Amino acid sequence: MRVPGRIVVLSGALLGCACKEAPRVAPQKEIRKPVVAMAPVPTRPFEDGYSVGFDLGRQQAAPRAKLPDPAEVESLAREQAVGQPERTERWERGFAAGYSDGFRNVVTGQK
């Protein structure tokens, strides 16, 4: 059985069209919402301790004085927190940071 030439050419053209590579499309990025595994940490105790420590540090400092040792500041923070259950470890850390900053401001002449 003989196949006419037109059919062979036509079928070759159809096969050639079907083999073209599909146009490339950039993949869309998947938008993910952040996953929060922990509840937000209350910052109020730290802020309260910081303000108390800052004020006390400014009162106890003198211009050009030597900065207190961090261990001394931590000890002072524990003393200030004794007998007051609302003054937690976060409060003590805030107090120590505030005391150091307030003391440093007076020593360096900052306002």
C-alpha positions in Angstrom: 0.0 0.0 0.0 1.4 3.3 -1.0 0.9 6.5 1.1 0.5 9.7 -0.9 3.3 12.3 -0.4 0.9 14.9 0.8 -0.3 12.8 3.7 3.3 12.2 4.8 4.2 15.9 4.7 1.0 16.9 6.4 1.4 14.3 9.2 5.1 15.5 9.7 3.9 19.1 10.0 1.3 18.1 12.6 3.9 16.2 14.6 6.3 19.1 14.4 3.7 21.4 15.9 2.9 19.1 18.7 6.5 18.8 19.8 7.2 22.4 20.4 8.3 23.3 23.9 5.7 24.9 26.0 6.4 28.6 27.0 8.0 28.9 30.4 6.1 30.6 33.1 7.7 31.8 36.2 6.5 29.9 39.3 4.3 31.9 41.6 5.7 32.3 45.1 3.6 30.9 47.8 2.7 33.5 50.5 3.0 32.0 53.9 1.9 33.6 57.1 4.4 33.6 60.0 3.8 30.9 62.6 3.9 32.1 66.2 4.8 29.3 68.5 4.9 31.5 71.7 2.7 34.1 73.1 4.1 37.7 73.1 6.3 38.4 76.1 5.0 41.2 78.4 7.5 44.0 78.4 5.9 46.1 81.1 8.0 44.7 84.0 11.3 45.4 82.2 10.1 49.0 81.4 9.1 49.6 85.0 12.4 48.3 86.3 14.3 50.4 83.7 12.6 53.6 84.7 13.2 53.0 88.5 16.9 52.0 87.8 17.5 54.9 85.5 16.3 57.4 88.1 18.3 55.8 90.9 21.4 55.6 88.7 21.2 59.3 87.9 20.8 60.2 91.6 23.7 58.1 92.8 26.2 59.0 90.0 28.7 61.9 90.0 30.4 63.4 87.0 33.6 61.5 86.1 32.9 58.7 88.6 33.9 55.2 87.8 31.1 53.1 86.3 29.8 50.4 88.6 30.7 46.7 88.0 27.8 44.8 86.4 27.8 42.3 89.3 27.3 45.2 91.7 24.4 46.5 89.6 22.7 43.1 89.5 23.1 42.8 93.3 21.5 46.3 93.7 18.6 45.1 91.5 18.0 42.1 93.6 18.0 44.3 96.8 15.4 46.6 95.2 13.2 43.7 94.3 13.2 42.0 97.7 9.7 41.7 99.3 7.8 42.8 96.2 6.5 39.8 94.2 5.6 42.0 91.1 9.3 42.7 90.7 10.3 39.6 88.7 13.5 38.7 87.0 12.5 40.8 84.0 12.1 43.8 86.3 15.5 43.2 87.7 17.1 43.0 84.3 15.3 46.3 83.4 16.5 47.9 86.6 20.1 46.9 85.9 20.0 48.2 82.4 18.3 51.5 83.4 20.7 52.0 86.4 23.7 51.5 84.1 22.3 53.9 81.5 21.4 56.6 84.0 24.7 56.4 85.8 26.6 56.5 82.5 24.6 59.6 81.4 25.7 61.5 84.4 29.3 60.3 84.2 29.6 61.3 80.5 27.7 64.5 80.9 24.7 63.5 78.7 21.2 64.7 79.4 
